[in-house]
Amino acid sequence: MATNGESSRVAVPSYSGKGKLWIGLLVALMVAGLAAWGYQLTTGLIATGMRNVFSWGLYIMMFVLFVGLSAGGLIISSAPKFFHSHRYEGFARLGVLVSLACIIVAGLLILPDIGRPGRIYQFFTSPDFRSPMVWDFGIVLLYGVLNLWYLWLLTRRDLAARGSRLALGVTDTEAGRERDRTLMFWTAALALPTAVALHSVTGWIFATQIGRGDWFSPLVAPVFIAKALVSGLGLLLVVSVLADRFTNFEVDREELTSLGKILGIFLAFHVVYLLAAERLPHAWADHFEFWAITSSFLVGESVYFWLWTVVGGAVPLAMLAIPSLRKRVSVIFTASVLAVVGTMFEGIRLVFTGYEVANIDAAPGISLGGEYTGITTDIWATAGVYTPTLIEIAVTLGIIAFGALIVTLGLKYVPIQRVDAQQSYATDGGKQD
Amino acid sequence: MTNYGLVIDQERCIGCQACAVSCKQENNVPMGQFWNRVLTEGGEKMDTPSGGYPEDGGSGSLDMQYQPTACQHCENAPCVKVCPVNATYTRDDGIVEIDYDKCIGCRYCMAACPYNARVFNWDEPEHMPEAGTGDVEARPQGVVEKCTFCSHRVEDGLDPACVVNCPADARIFGDLDDETSTVSKYINEYETDQLLEDRGTKPKTHYISGEMSPGRPQTSDKLESELDDVSPWSDGTDDLPSEAADTADGGSGGGHHSIEGDEVPHVPSVKSGGDD
């Protein structure tokens, strides 16, 4: 198992045939994504499913998802450090690696969304500090840098001990390790408020807008924090179980179960409590009869709502709540996958609620700005509809593949596990191959 | 300070689409896009009323009104506040405008605008005629564009194209900060609404409905402030609502009650070149 190094271990000493195939797949997806982006750059965003009424689509939906996903790792690794606890130590480095990959994916997803990506430098030369997007741009950059620094700080002494050039000249000394522990505390102290700010600011991009239905709600920022906790922790558990299964990375079974329980608590807070808190006042104010209020409160308006609350909420919550189930790795894994998928649909639903209905929907409506054929007069719409195109899906998958590649390379080049970590669960759900 | 605004008299509007079309021509608005739209408040489709015909001697409930809709040039413009790179900004004269060289095409402004007044160039814009009029800045693929109150005309002392070309005199452009301007007077004297007032955007486009105003007859395509005698028909008492309503009811010409015999008709003069 542990091939070398006294205090640390890399998850993948060298890539096997399967590993190379995996990397090949990721590279192929990235190449396809780049090609699709190139096509989109030449034809314009007409290549997407977005139009004038529904003017943000898959890129922004996935941006919202990946900002949320980037929360889990950093919080799980920095929260215990901040309280001088060694709890979940085994997840710390992998967590920060996953966070870093996710925030890079989120940042990159903005590039294909904007019409003139060559002008993105305007964020530096001509920013308007009233714009929540400027706040978000700043906080995403800061968060990305913080993740990179934290991952390096967590591993640099081990990198030095292994003679890796990634140590950047740092040497492995006891005094140095001692100093790093202090630095880790202060980094954790900075990382936690930064994470809170990141998710709140991303929420405020939507929550400040008076023109887009349910977006304008003070609850959006807390909801973004909650969904970041749910999806971020969910993704960390998914990646940990996969890494345990396919690499030398070992998950502490007890900690995994414990994190599974925490995921259940996050889910209950997010999908049950916050959602109820958001819906009840509207349902109550809009209806008169008891059952009308109740059904308006309980019954969602779109398929995305049900995919989120049932498939991504109630089902994983039940799985993590039933004592006989929640200790199984396969159950934790499935519940985590569902939590991530559910959060994805929550983001999709959020964008839909903003664009589906136009505030002023009198005929003929709003000009769509689609390809003008000269024959049809059907350039108008009174409501927003959206289906992503294959181009959008290819670009998005390419960027996500890049994130997966970062994690995959990290497993080889970064000592992702401290060796004093305990036994692997290995026997139960995750059969080693 | 100048603070330009627009009054649209919905009682005068006849739904002819002239403002929408002249806007499109004047500003080289790309095919498939509109900066200025004439919406029908009424039935499901354009130019259809809501309600039903009178039956068996009853009184019908047919109802229809036109709502010309473009950028409202809000005072508290959400699009200006969300633009991350200051590409959308409020000019000193109150016009909300876009710097097309700065716009990164993020479309946050389109999310912010409750009126859906903005359009995005999803592909390379196509114009008719191909070269455009040459009077306005060209907008490339990948940027957002919208009504500018024809700032290029306003700077030359001319009314916006939609105002000049309204055959019903239903559109009045002017300085909201000038108490003697027609727009200011009408906002004071008539019942006016702003679109989606509850959103707090403070639009500078005001809609008259209920009682018909005398409009503002176009004696030339000049701005009101550029006219020699401020306005040939507003010499104090003429534009009082009561009197205006009287004449509007009786007259067949749409209430140009105060234009004296030899006044120029409201068709803009043609000497300004073939571009409008």
Contacts between the chains, C-beta under 8 A, distances in Angstrom:
chain1	res1	chain2	res2	distance
A	43	B	123	6.2
A	44	B	121	7.1
A	44	B	122	5.5
A	44	B	123	4.0
A	44	B	124	6.5
A	44	B	141	4.6
A	44	B	142	6.2
A	45	B	105	7.7
A	45	B	120	7.3
A	45	B	122	5.0
A	45	B	123	7.8
A	45	B	142	6.9
A	46	B	122	4.1
A	46	B	123	3.9
A	48	B	122	7.9
A	50	B	122	7.5
A	51	B	122	6.8
A	52	B	33	7.6
A	52	B	110	7.1
A	52	B	116	7.1
A	52	B	118	7.7
A	52	B	119	5.2
A	52	B	120	6.2
A	53	B	116	6.5
A	55	B	107	4.6
A	55	B	110	4.4
A	55	B	111	6.6
A	55	B	120	6.3
A	56	B	107	6.4
A	56	B	111	6.2
A	110	B	106	7.8
A	113	B	106	7.0
A	113	B	107	8.0
A	114	B	104	5.1
A	114	B	105	4.9
A	114	B	106	4.8
A	114	B	107	7.9
A	114	B	142	7.8
A	115	B	103	7.6
A	115	B	104	7.0
A	115	B	105	2.1
A	115	B	106	7.6
A	115	B	107	7.4
A	115	B	120	6.8
A	115	B	121	7.2
A	115	B	141	7.1
A	115	B	142	2.9
A	115	B	143	6.0
A	115	B	144	7.8
A	116	B	103	6.9
A	116	B	104	5.3
A	116	B	105	4.7
A	116	B	140	7.8
A	116	B	142	4.4
A	116	B	143	6.5
A	117	B	104	7.6
A	119	B	85	7.6
A	119	B	102	7.2
A	119	B	103	7.6
A	119	B	104	4.6
A	119	B	105	8.0
A	120	B	104	6.1
A	122	B	84	7.7
A	122	B	85	3.8
A	122	B	87	7.6
A	122	B	102	5.9
A	122	B	104	5.7
A	123	B	84	6.2
A	123	B	85	6.4
A	126	B	85	4.9
A	126	B	86	4.9
A	126	B	87	7.9
A	126	B	102	6.2
A	127	B	84	6.5
A	127	B	85	6.6
A	127	B	86	7.4
A	128	B	81	7.6
A	128	B	83	5.8
A	128	B	84	6.2
A	128	B	85	6.8
A	128	B	86	4.7
A	130	B	81	4.7
A	130	B	82	7.8
A	131	B	81	6.7
A	131	B	82	5.2
A	131	B	83	6.1
A	131	B	84	4.3
A	131	B	108	7.3
A	132	B	82	6.8
A	133	B	82	6.6
A	133	B	84	4.1
A	133	B	106	6.6
A	133	B	108	5.4
A	134	B	84	4.7
A	137	B	84	6.8
A	205	B	108	7.6
A	208	B	82	7.6
A	209	B	78	6.8
A	209	B	82	7.6
A	209	B	111	5.9
A	209	B	112	5.5
A	210	B	78	6.4
A	210	B	114	6.2
A	210	B	199	4.5
A	210	B	200	6.8
A	210	B	201	7.3
A	211	B	78	6.5
A	211	B	111	7.4
A	211	B	112	6.1
A	211	B	113	6.0
A	211	B	114	3.0
A	211	B	115	7.6
A	211	B	196	7.9
A	211	B	199	6.6
A	212	B	111	6.0
A	212	B	114	7.9
A	354	B	111	6.7
A	358	B	116	5.7
A	359	B	114	4.9
A	359	B	115	7.0
A	359	B	116	7.4
A	359	B	196	5.9
A	360	B	39	7.0
A	360	B	67	7.8
A	360	B	69	6.5
A	360	B	114	8.0
A	360	B	115	6.1
A	360	B	116	6.7
A	360	B	195	6.6
A	360	B	196	7.3
A	362	B	39	3.8
A	362	B	40	5.8
A	362	B	41	5.3
A	362	B	42	7.9
A	362	B	67	6.2
A	363	B	39	6.7
A	363	B	40	5.0
A	363	B	43	7.3
A	363	B	44	6.4
A	363	B	45	5.1
A	363	B	46	4.4
A	363	B	48	7.5
A	364	B	37	7.2
A	364	B	39	7.3
A	364	B	40	7.7
A	364	B	45	7.7
A	364	B	46	4.6
A	365	B	37	7.9
A	365	B	39	7.7
A	366	B	37	7.4
A	366	B	116	4.5
A	367	B	32	6.4
A	367	B	33	5.0
A	367	B	34	4.3
A	367	B	37	7.1
A	367	B	119	6.2
A	368	B	32	7.0
A	369	B	30	7.6
A	369	B	32	5.5
A	369	B	33	4.9
A	369	B	119	5.1
A	369	B	120	6.0
A	369	B	121	7.3
A	369	B	122	5.3
A	370	B	32	6.0
A	370	B	122	6.7
A	371	B	32	7.3
A	371	B	122	7.9
A	371	B	123	6.5
A	372	B	30	7.6
A	372	B	31	3.9
A	372	B	32	3.7
A	372	B	126	5.8
A	374	B	31	7.6
A	379	B	32	4.9
A	379	B	33	7.9
